[in-house]
Amino acid sequence: MDTVQKKNISVRINGAKQVQQVEPRLLLVHFLRDVLGLTGTHIGCETSICGACTVMVNNTTVKSCTMLAVQADGADVLTIEGLAQGETLHPIQEAFWECHGLQCGFCTSGMILSAHQLLLRNSNPSEDEIRHAIDGNLCRCTGYQHIIDAVQLAAKTMQARRRTSKQKAVSRKR
């Protein structure tokens, strides 16, 4: 019986370099969960419809059930585990908590990373822009309004923190 020859990959996951040997057919979602133990990325439909497996690869959201781990060779991958800074939640995570943008939590990591991509590109999105940004992620619990509220709150919080940081920088220069 022939064995599949493994490929060496080097991927930066949540800021940490990972060098692993993987089978060429291993999906990125299985690499993250089964090889690296990062279980915040969920396996849902395995057909790219639900978005529970959404991660960011080079600052672009990707459904990790449709990408091979070998395709991530040399890339920067961000999972939900890498969004927080230690014990400090990211403003998007805080907003999902505050606005009840999660219930069962299954879709939450994909929703948050989709919102993160949106807010990286547009710091003040409209409700329609938020709806468009999350339209590849299914939620069967919340009805979406709480999720939209959470993204709007996160945008406001992030804008306020940027203003505060700029004011502190100006004060230090004086």
C-alpha positions, 0 to 999 in steps of 0.5 A: 500500500502506498503512503502519502508523502507529507509536505513541510509547511511553515505557517504563522498562526496567531503570531507564532511560527508553526513548522509541521509535516502534513498530508497534502489533502489535510484541510486547514480546519483540521490542521488548526483543530487536530494538529495544533489544538486550536478548537475555536475554529468550528467544523459545521457544514464542511461545504463552506455554507455556514462560515463556522470555520472562518479564519483570516489568512493574510488579513482576508477571511477564508472558510478553512474547510475549503482550504488545504493546510499546504495552501497556507504555507508561508501565510499569516493565519489568525484564528479566534484564539489569536484575536484577544491579547492574553486575557484581554478580549478584543473590542469585537469580542467584548461587544458580542458579549455586551450586545448578546451577539451570541447564544450557542456560540457555534457561529461566533468565531466565524462571525467575529472574524468576519466582523474583524475583517470588515472593521479593518477595512471600514472603521464606520460601516453602515448596517447594510455593510455589516449585513453584507460582511457577515452574509457568509456566516449562518446563525440559527439562534440570534436572528442577526440583529444582536450581531449587527448591534455588536459590530456597531458597538465594536466599531464605536469602541475601536474608534474611541480607542484610536482617538484616545491613543492619538490624543495620548501620542500628541500629549507625549510630544508636547 
